[in-house]
């Protein structure tokens, strides 16, 4: 009986035109919202979607992850497009290289028989750096981000224009898999937090963004908005289907959608959370598998389509992770891992949650679960070379100014800036940097004297600078805020005057940019007198006979970033809960490989690095970050 029930359920929910998953290609002829229903090729269909972000997955693994989605029983994927991932400099676009190759991702999705929901923003949130906005927008003094403002709207129009060029062949009106496009994102939340702006002015902005999408070419498509259903008043737009985020009550969802959509559906939860986002120095959140299955089953029984955010989270490689903040404006940087306690882990593994959902969603044509990508353990990697960061800084030409400048004023988006000041006369007392964004280590004449940290709200330390002494402050951008009204206050570095004993310290500040856009190049013969509590770059080489995924064990280290074969795997920080870094096997090569580690704290000199066969994402050591 259960087998027969599954066949009937699959037929009703998926629709007669969705063919066996093994049959390729599936015809993508039309997708419409008609009579309160989604219709694919004229036949009713429910969207069983999972969110998956191509930018958070190595390109070589895209097909594997999409096969995992298909094997869970889903028929659709949703993906954000991160504006700042593709506009790499003002007016310079990249939609082709590596993980940025959006057309290739869409092509694979079509080949795997999945529909696609495109979420282009321009704002995305997503625990992504600056919510998807390019950092350099802040250098335009006339620009007001996420408001009805000509310079900002000119920028969004340019982005949508470039995006349309690459996704046009993949729209369903052109035979592609993209069935719906989102207008803005969670705008109702923003409206509720910016009471200084009138609702009609908010709507003027969001309507303009919606109009721009259609103007650049997204015509004939179905559009939707995505908000908590209690926030539809600020986020819903005429001509777009309102979809719910975060609500698990079918009655509420249907009531609010009907209110803003001519009294009828279709009904959809655009973001159902099977887990939750994670921040450094905070517990790793988990959600029980049985509970998740119960919610999805409830949606299915009430004719509600859904998008599982995230079905597979992936990784915030490089400097792509963003930050949130709490009610006290306490910044909460997001971790490198975006595992999300999702049904598919960061490394692409099926979980108990995955198998329970597959049991609920699968039908006779659902393909088998793909094999896991092999995992390897690498013998201890010897860190054969170490140099003090000072030696790398010597190759950087400083910018000199009376007062410290922000990253943005230095035309730098990410990484680190070394601020340096010489003193002709001695001074001692309390160094205070209220405008620290976000983390700094302070040195006097090369000796560490303090660690300042926006997370722990520690903005001062004692200094004793002698005659002809030197003050160095190495500042890290830990990710721009991606959610809420504070998104408009996102400059980095030292953004206010520096004080010692309430005396402003001005005149001839030297600033050395260390963006680490690429792995630092170190001559094999270069050596330093490396000391503890000094920032250091470690380098090592290792051989593998067979490539495979692995996890770098960062527990002995303090804080920093890791490059393997020139690829920035992201940040680590001993506070946890993440204690490992995911190293995809596709980033390794048979034979010789190179690793470079920038270790900021260097409380203990390191000689080697080990790997593990499983990640550690839930071990907290918060005391390691507050000193």
Secondary structure by P-SEA (a helix, b strand, c coil): caaaaaaaaaaaacccccccccccccccccccccccbbbcccbbbbbbbbbbbcccccccaaaaaaaaaaaacccbbbbbbcccccccccccccccccccaaaaaaaaaaaabbbbbbbccccccccccccccccccccccccccccccaaaaaaaaaaaaaaaaaaccccccccccccbbbcccaaaaaaaacccccaaaaaaaaaaaaaaaaaacccccccccccccccccccccccbbbbbcccccaaaaaaaaaaaccccccccccccccbbbbbccccbbbbbaaaaaaaaaaaaaacbbbbccccccccccccccccccccccbbbbbcccccccccccccccccaaaaaaaaacccccccccccccbbbbbcccccccccccccccccbbbbbcccccccccccccccbbbbbbbbccccccccccccccccbbbbccccccccccccccccbbbbbbcccbbbbbbbbcccccccccccccccccccbbbbccccccccbbbbbbcccccccccccccccccccccbbbbbbcccccbbbbbbbbccccccbbbbccccccbbbbccccccbbbbbcccccccbbbbbbbcccccccccbbbbbccccccccccccccc
